[in-house]
Amino acid sequence: MLAGVCYLFPQGRWHIGTVNLRFPTLTKVLNPQHELDVEAYLRQQDSLAAMLDSLQDSMACYQRQLDSSDIRFWFPNDDDRFFDTLFAQLEKTGSTGRTIRIVHYGDSQIEMDRMSDRLRSRMQTLFGGGGPGLVPFATLIPSYSVSTYGSGALVRQSPFGDSIVVRANGNYGPMVQDFHVAGSATSSIKATTHKNRDSRLARFGRVGLLFCNRPGPLHATLKAGGYTAEQEDTTAGVHLFNWRLDTTATELRIAVQGSADLYGVMVDNGPGVAVDNIPMRGCSGHQFSQINRDQLTQAYALMDVGLIILQFGGNSVPYLSNDRSIQAYANEMGRQIDRLHQCCPGALILFIGPSDMSKRTEEGDLFSYPWIPRVVEALRNAVCAHGAAYWSIYDAMGGANSMSAWVNQGLGSGDYIHFSQRGADVMGDRLATAFENMYTLYKMRRQTTIPTETEVTDAK
């Protein structure tokens, strides 16, 4: 019967007065669109990872497999040694006592610590560390990993957000939003009991309050379990109060008195690696040039940042409809990368591009935005040209029209833009696997290279 209707009305629509009826064309009925089997696709990728593990005796073969993988990185000048300096520093944190930070900025795709939590778990398994990382002084967006409650004389400052946000002439800090205190305020931070929480998140051993005295001074008191300590700073500028607890805690409270911009609280358990989740809902990633450069430079130095991840593009895709607008956006991201290089010259930068996104046609069909591949290509070229690496969620999830398959199979949300929690976990694991693949390549390369005299001395 449906085929008969399609035959009589081949255009797929029927006008009855002011009513327009739409239905599938005969071609669509007889040749339905093939949907990606996401689970099978992921299993295929997992088998590739297993095969890579078995090829450690052949670095050239390993490199070829990495380069053909959907979860590969793209590097400036195709230099696959891009992460080597970071890996070398992370391996030495046990002896140096450092907590090296990976700062993960992104749009709403990473809200609630999504993706960052899976990367954090894998990196801390490899290199040590614990705790949720840098968190705001007061709740901005709920998180599966840690709950934060702030009270008192606090005013939120940010270059983005709704009308109640105060614009503060660049005084925003490394979270691209902070809280100005003029008087007294408190922050209570507690590890959540979410069932999927990594146990390392609940280990608070090192606490740092990052702030800018404006005009100051600032006095702070930390209480965690039976530990109590106070610090005060009277000089203007960016500062860090550091506390090292006697034993690890699962919750803490910081009380402050004074006049300052509170950038955030670093909740770690070093030495090792910390991964900071900094979501920026609705942003396209162009806000970094709006932050006071001197203040941001000082803050990054105090934080000991080794890698900055920028995950943006999804909020811009619906508005990019031609080559000119696409290239303009890619160029703007290049300028943002340049600014971050200036403010944090010792850190590497990784840009994560947009995922596949679907929209509905007049006939009710779901298709990817047709220009996403051009956006991915333009961003990849611009990012690498500005000295940063690129990773493509679009490719890692299966490419064109994959989002509808992810939604239908429980891995995407009904807006056909965001991942479900399970889908975000999968994508976070794929990003973590991409890093682990590069770390394996780094170790293989090191084993096949004759050590220098300095390296031999360091080893001894």
Secondary structure as UniProt FT lines:
FT   HELIX           2..8
FT   TURN            10..11
FT   STRAND          13..16
FT   TURN            17..18
FT   STRAND          19..22
FT   HELIX           26..30
FT   HELIX           38..53
FT   TURN            54..57
FT   HELIX           59..67
FT   TURN            70..71
FT   STRAND          73..74
FT   HELIX           76..78
FT   TURN            80..83
FT   HELIX           84..91
FT   HELIX           93..96
FT   STRAND          99..106
FT   HELIX           108..113
FT   TURN            114..115
FT   HELIX           116..127
FT   STRAND          133..135
FT   STRAND          146..157
FT   TURN            163..164
FT   TURN            169..176
FT   STRAND          178..191
FT   TURN            195..196
FT   HELIX           199..202
FT   STRAND          204..224
FT   TURN            225..226
FT   STRAND          227..233
FT   STRAND          237..249
FT   STRAND          251..268
FT   STRAND          272..279
FT   TURN            281..282
FT   HELIX           288..290
FT   HELIX           293..303
FT   STRAND          305..311
FT   TURN            314..316
FT   HELIX           317..319
FT   HELIX           323..343
FT   TURN            345..346
FT   STRAND          348..353
FT   STRAND          358..360
FT   TURN            362..363
FT   STRAND          366..368
FT   TURN            370..371
FT   HELIX           372..385
FT   TURN            386..387
FT   STRAND          389..392
FT   HELIX           393..396
FT   TURN            397..398
FT   TURN            400..401
FT   HELIX           402..408
FT   TURN            409..410
FT   TURN            414..415
FT   HELIX           421..447
FT   HELIX           453..459
//
